[in-house]
Amino acid sequence: MAIEVTDKNFEEIVTKADKPVLIDFWAEWCGPCRMIAPVINELADEYEGRAIIGKVNVDDNPNISAKYGVRNIPTMLFFKNGIVADKIVGVTPKTILENKLNALL
């Protein structure tokens, strides 16, 4: 299961991480976000111990969303050493997300 990331714990979970991080920016009302949610949770299980997979609810955490310029959702940001290394906007096949994660491992 993906970790819930908030404005308060973002720095600890993402910027201080010693592993690659995938953050899914989403909202409850977003249909495409609900479509990709099961894929994000599968990745969280499959990459456990190798990468951190988290979710940021943009309605509840506007500061992080604004800081990274998230204007469309779902947006997936890939971090390495606390820095954005890649970005995907929109529903994306699991294989593409896996390829981007694997490139950061």
KOLDREN-635230 format. One record per residue: residue number from 1; residue in one letter; x, y, z of N, C-alpha, C in turn. Coordinates in nm, 4 decimals, decimal comma. Layout:
BEGIN
<atom NUM "a" <X Y Z> <X Y Z> <X Y Z>>
...
***
This chain:
BEGIN
<atom 1 "m" <0,0845 -0,1183 0,0000> <0,0000 0,0000 0,0000> <0,0890 0,1245 0,0000>>
<atom 2 "a" <0,0534 0,2209 -0,0794> <0,1296 0,3453 -0,0888> <0,1196 0,4237 0,0423>>
<atom 3 "i" <0,2249 0,4967 0,0734> <0,2326 0,5779 0,1941> <0,1597 0,7102 0,1703>>
<atom 4 "e" <0,0855 0,7550 0,2710> <0,0211 0,8860 0,2597> <0,1248 0,9933 0,2925>>
<atom 5 "v" <0,1494 1,0791 0,1960> <0,2467 1,1866 0,2129> <0,1701 1,3178 0,2255>>
<atom 6 "t" <0,2121 1,4009 0,3204> <0,1436 1,5270 0,3477> <0,2429 1,6431 0,3439>>
<atom 7 "d" <0,1898 1,7644 0,3523> <0,2767 1,8819 0,3614> <0,3727 1,8681 0,4804>>
<atom 8 "k" <0,3248 1,8067 0,5878> <0,4047 1,7973 0,7109> <0,5146 1,6921 0,7038>>
<atom 9 "n" <0,4878 1,5774 0,6398> <0,5884 1,4704 0,6400> <0,6642 1,4577 0,5080>>
<atom 10 "f" <0,6377 1,5454 0,4126> <0,6990 1,5343 0,2795> <0,8508 1,5345 0,2857>>
<atom 11 "e" <0,9060 1,6299 0,3581> <1,0526 1,6401 0,3639> <1,1143 1,5130 0,4202>>
<atom 12 "e" <1,0576 1,4628 0,5283> <1,1118 1,3423 0,5924> <1,1032 1,2213 0,4995>>
<atom 13 "i" <0,9884 1,2024 0,4345> <0,9666 1,0839 0,3514> <1,0359 1,0955 0,2160>>
<atom 14 "v" <1,0308 1,2132 0,1547> <1,0765 1,2267 0,0157> <1,2169 1,2852 0,0045>>
<atom 15 "t" <1,2372 1,4034 0,0575> <1,3658 1,4689 0,0328> <1,4807 1,4062 0,1111>>
<atom 16 "k" <1,4510 1,3376 0,2202> <1,5572 1,2721 0,2983> <1,5676 1,1228 0,2687>>
<atom 17 "a" <1,4938 1,0739 0,1712> <1,4915 0,9306 0,1407> <1,6254 0,8838 0,0842>>
<atom 18 "d" <1,6636 0,7633 0,1218> <1,7865 0,7032 0,0687> <1,7562 0,6065 -0,0463>>
<atom 19 "k" <1,6310 0,6080 -0,0910> <1,5864 0,5243 -0,2028> <1,5134 0,6141 -0,3027>>
<atom 20 "p" <1,4945 0,5660 -0,4250> <1,4097 0,6407 -0,5194> <1,2673 0,6512 -0,4648>>
<atom 21 "v" <1,1995 0,7586 -0,5007> <1,0636 0,7838 -0,4513> <0,9728 0,8165 -0,5691>>
<atom 22 "l" <0,8557 0,7541 -0,5704> <0,7495 0,7872 -0,6658> <0,6342 0,8446 -0,5854>>
<atom 23 "i" <0,5946 0,9678 -0,6186> <0,4802 1,0307 -0,5514> <0,3702 1,0534 -0,6534>>
<atom 24 "d" <0,2523 1,0032 -0,6200> <0,1317 1,0205 -0,7023> <0,0500 1,1349 -0,6425>>
<atom 25 "f" <0,0363 1,2440 -0,7164> <-0,0480 1,3559 -0,6750> <-0,1882 1,3291 -0,7282>>
<atom 26 "w" <-0,2872 1,3280 -0,6401> <-0,4218 1,2850 -0,6758> <-0,5257 1,3635 -0,5961>>
<atom 27 "a" <-0,6529 1,3380 -0,6269> <-0,7654 1,3923 -0,5494> <-0,8804 1,2922 -0,5536>>
<atom 28 "e" <-0,9608 1,2958 -0,4498> <-1,0743 1,2039 -0,4362> <-1,1711 1,2142 -0,5538>>
<atom 29 "w" <-1,1950 1,3352 -0,6040> <-1,2934 1,3602 -0,7097> <-1,2407 1,3295 -0,8500>>
<atom 30 "c" <-1,1155 1,2927 -0,8628> <-1,0495 1,2749 -0,9931> <-1,0663 1,1318 -1,0447>>
<atom 31 "g" <-1,1453 1,1155 -1,1504> <-1,1670 0,9826 -1,2088> <-1,0393 0,9142 -1,2543>>
<atom 32 "p" <-0,9539 0,9804 -1,3336> <-0,8284 0,9167 -1,3748> <-0,7395 0,8788 -1,2563>>
<atom 33 "c" <-0,7453 0,9575 -1,1487> <-0,6667 0,9240 -1,0286> <-0,7135 0,7911 -0,9693>>
<atom 34 "r" <-0,8446 0,7714 -0,9687> <-0,8991 0,6453 -0,9168> <-0,8619 0,5280 -1,0076>>
<atom 35 "m" <-0,8486 0,5564 -1,1378> <-0,8108 0,4501 -1,2321> <-0,6679 0,4020 -1,2066>>
<atom 36 "i" <-0,5780 0,4927 -1,1736> <-0,4374 0,4548 -1,1572> <-0,4040 0,4115 -1,0138>>
<atom 37 "a" <-0,4919 0,4377 -0,9196> <-0,4664 0,4055 -0,7789> <-0,4273 0,2596 -0,7548>>
<atom 38 "p" <-0,4966 0,1616 -0,8160> <-0,4565 0,0229 -0,7923> <-0,3142 -0,0066 -0,8428>>
<atom 39 "v" <-0,2745 0,0573 -0,9514> <-0,1395 0,0378 -1,0054> <-0,0363 0,0938 -0,9082>>
<atom 40 "i" <-0,0641 0,2104 -0,8522> <0,0274 0,2717 -0,7549> <0,0436 0,1806 -0,6338>>
<atom 41 "n" <-0,0666 0,1232 -0,5860> <-0,0594 0,0326 -0,4708> <0,0150 -0,0960 -0,5045>>
<atom 42 "e" <-0,0020 -0,1473 -0,6256> <0,0740 -0,2656 -0,6682> <0,2234 -0,2350 -0,6686>>
<atom 43 "l" <0,2599 -0,1190 -0,7222> <0,4010 -0,0809 -0,7252> <0,4570 -0,0683 -0,5838>>
<atom 44 "a" <0,3767 -0,0145 -0,4921> <0,4209 -0,0018 -0,3528> <0,4546 -0,1381 -0,2952>>
<atom 45 "d" <0,3725 -0,2380 -0,3237> <0,3985 -0,3738 -0,2747> <0,5190 -0,4353 -0,3445>>
<atom 46 "e" <0,5272 -0,4203 -0,4755> <0,6332 -0,4838 -0,5533> <0,7709 -0,4219 -0,5288>>
<atom 47 "y" <0,7760 -0,2933 -0,4980> <0,9041 -0,2244 -0,4783> <0,9378 -0,2026 -0,3313>>
<atom 48 "e" <0,8628 -0,2679 -0,2420> <0,8872 -0,2522 -0,0992> <1,0327 -0,2848 -0,0662>>
<atom 49 "g" <1,0967 -0,1942 0,0060> <1,2368 -0,2126 0,0428> <1,3348 -0,1587 -0,0603>>
<atom 50 "r" <1,2886 -0,1372 -0,1835> <1,3766 -0,0863 -0,2897> <1,3444 0,0566 -0,3287>>
<atom 51 "a" <1,2190 0,0974 -0,3119> <1,1750 0,2327 -0,3461> <1,0593 0,2699 -0,2537>>
<atom 52 "i" <1,0343 0,3979 -0,2437> <0,9224 0,4473 -0,1637> <0,8151 0,4951 -0,2605>>
<atom 53 "i" <0,6937 0,4455 -0,2399> <0,5801 0,4850 -0,3240> <0,4797 0,5548 -0,2331>>
<atom 54 "g" <0,4472 0,6796 -0,2671> <0,3560 0,7569 -0,1836> <0,2506 0,8286 -0,2653>>
<atom 55 "k" <0,1519 0,8817 -0,1927> <0,0418 0,9543 -0,2556> <0,0215 1,0851 -0,1803>>
<atom 56 "v" <0,0036 1,1942 -0,2563> <-0,0262 1,3250 -0,1987> <-0,1645 1,3674 -0,2480>>
<atom 57 "n" <-0,2568 1,3864 -0,1547> <-0,3891 1,4380 -0,1888> <-0,3742 1,5890 -0,2074>>
<atom 58 "v" <-0,3925 1,6370 -0,3310> <-0,3688 1,7783 -0,3619> <-0,4659 1,8717 -0,2904>>
<atom 59 "d" <-0,5863 1,8249 -0,2600> <-0,6833 1,9087 -0,1893> <-0,6420 1,9308 -0,0440>>
<atom 60 "d" <-0,5838 1,8292 0,0178> <-0,5446 1,8369 0,1583> <-0,4034 1,8924 0,1773>>
<atom 61 "n" <-0,3225 1,8936 0,0715> <-0,1820 1,9331 0,0825> <-0,1424 2,0294 -0,0291>>
<atom 62 "p" <-0,1990 2,1498 -0,0268> <-0,1749 2,2438 -0,1364> <-0,0308 2,2961 -0,1426>>
<atom 63 "n" <0,0405 2,2975 -0,0313> <0,1759 2,3534 -0,0317> <0,2712 2,2717 -0,1173>>
<atom 64 "i" <0,2696 2,1407 -0,1004> <0,3590 2,0542 -0,1793> <0,3188 2,0585 -0,3255>>
<atom 65 "s" <0,1902 2,0542 -0,3523> <0,1418 2,0595 -0,4903> <0,1900 2,1875 -0,5583>>
<atom 66 "a" <0,1797 2,3002 -0,4885> <0,2225 2,4286 -0,5449> <0,3739 2,4327 -0,5618>>
<atom 67 "k" <0,4460 2,3817 -0,4635> <0,5931 2,3849 -0,4689> <0,6461 2,3150 -0,5940>>
<atom 68 "y" <0,5817 2,2045 -0,6315> <0,6278 2,1269 -0,7472> <0,5477 2,1552 -0,8739>>
<atom 69 "g" <0,4634 2,2578 -0,8708> <0,3923 2,3007 -0,9904> <0,2922 2,2009 -1,0444>>
<atom 70 "v" <0,2314 2,1234 -0,9546> <0,1321 2,0249 -0,9975> <0,0021 2,0983 -1,0298>>
<atom 71 "r" <-0,0342 2,0977 -1,1578> <-0,1555 2,1663 -1,2017> <-0,2589 2,0704 -1,2599>>
<atom 72 "n" <-0,2134 1,9543 -1,3012> <-0,3031 1,8514 -1,3547> <-0,2796 1,7235 -1,2764>>
<atom 73 "i" <-0,3866 1,6496 -1,2568> <-0,3722 1,5227 -1,1856> <-0,4397 1,4113 -1,2643>>
<atom 74 "p" <-0,3933 1,2889 -1,2511> <-0,2798 1,2502 -1,1680> <-0,1460 1,2954 -1,2274>>
<atom 75 "t" <-0,0564 1,3351 -1,1384> <0,0821 1,3634 -1,1748> <0,1699 1,2746 -1,0880>>
<atom 76 "m" <0,2644 1,2060 -1,1502> <0,3593 1,1229 -1,0781> <0,4970 1,1875 -1,0895>>
<atom 77 "l" <0,5559 1,2184 -0,9741> <0,6914 1,2711 -0,9711> <0,7850 1,1638 -0,9179>>
<atom 78 "f" <0,8974 1,1489 -0,9829> <0,9995 1,0528 -0,9433> <1,1168 1,1307 -0,8840>>
<atom 79 "f" <1,1556 1,0971 -0,7628> <1,2639 1,1667 -0,6936> <1,3830 1,0737 -0,6754>>
<atom 80 "k" <1,5007 1,1303 -0,6872> <1,6236 1,0594 -0,6523> <1,7095 1,1589 -0,5762>>
<atom 81 "n" <1,7541 1,1191 -0,4567> <1,8327 1,2062 -0,3691> <1,7595 1,3374 -0,3401>>
<atom 82 "g" <1,6267 1,3292 -0,3264> <1,5470 1,4443 -0,2898> <1,5167 1,5420 -0,4021>>
<atom 83 "i" <1,5591 1,5087 -0,5236> <1,5414 1,5971 -0,6387> <1,4522 1,5288 -0,7421>>
<atom 84 "v" <1,3634 1,6056 -0,8059> <1,2772 1,5495 -0,9095> <1,3646 1,5008 -1,0255>>
<atom 85 "a" <1,3523 1,3724 -1,0556> <1,4309 1,3124 -1,1633> <1,3473 1,2865 -1,2875>>
<atom 86 "d" <1,2147 1,2761 -1,2704> <1,1262 1,2486 -1,3838> <0,9840 1,2835 -1,3437>>
<atom 87 "k" <0,8976 1,2943 -1,4456> <0,7589 1,3352 -1,4217> <0,6696 1,2739 -1,5289>>
<atom 88 "i" <0,5515 1,2319 -1,4873> <0,4489 1,1830 -1,5797> <0,3165 1,2473 -1,5387>>
<atom 89 "v" <0,2425 1,2963 -1,6360> <0,1104 1,3527 -1,6094> <0,0075 1,2673 -1,6828>>
<atom 90 "g" <-0,0965 1,2250 -1,6106> <-0,2031 1,1454 -1,6713> <-0,1888 0,9970 -1,6409>>
<atom 91 "v" <-0,2937 0,9242 -1,6741> <-0,2936 0,7791 -1,6538> <-0,1899 0,7176 -1,7467>>
<atom 92 "t" <-0,1069 0,6319 -1,6896> <0,0071 0,5755 -1,7612> <0,0122 0,4255 -1,7362>>
<atom 93 "p" <0,0494 0,3460 -1,8356> <0,0616 0,2019 -1,8137> <0,1645 0,1695 -1,7057>>
<atom 94 "k" <0,1388 0,0640 -1,6332> <0,2270 0,0218 -1,5244> <0,3697 -0,0005 -1,5731>>
<atom 95 "t" <0,3858 -0,0549 -1,6932> <0,5205 -0,0844 -1,7427> <0,6054 0,0423 -1,7551>>
<atom 96 "i" <0,5437 0,1533 -1,7937> <0,6188 0,2790 -1,8062> <0,6621 0,3278 -1,6677>>
<atom 97 "l" <0,5732 0,3171 -1,5700> <0,6087 0,3559 -1,4333> <0,7215 0,2664 -1,3807>>
<atom 98 "e" <0,7136 0,1375 -1,4091> <0,8186 0,0442 -1,3672> <0,9519 0,0794 -1,4331>>
<atom 99 "n" <0,9499 0,1090 -1,5614> <1,0738 0,1440 -1,6313> <1,1382 0,2671 -1,5707>>
<atom 100 "k" <1,0581 0,3668 -1,5377> <1,1123 0,4901 -1,4791> <1,1669 0,4655 -1,3386>>
<atom 101 "l" <1,0969 0,3828 -1,2620> <1,1470 0,3477 -1,1290> <1,2760 0,2678 -1,1383>>
<atom 102 "n" <1,2782 0,1691 -1,2268> <1,3969 0,0849 -1,2423> <1,5185 0,1658 -1,2830>>
<atom 103 "a" <1,4976 0,2691 -1,3635> <1,6094 0,3540 -1,4057> <1,6709 0,4298 -1,2889>>
<atom 104 "l" <1,5958 0,4482 -1,1818> <1,6456 0,5199 -1,0650> <1,7049 0,4283 -0,9585>>
<atom 105 "l" <1,6839 0,3002 -0,9727> <1,7351 0,2048 -0,8709> <1,8849 0,1877 -0,8819>>
***
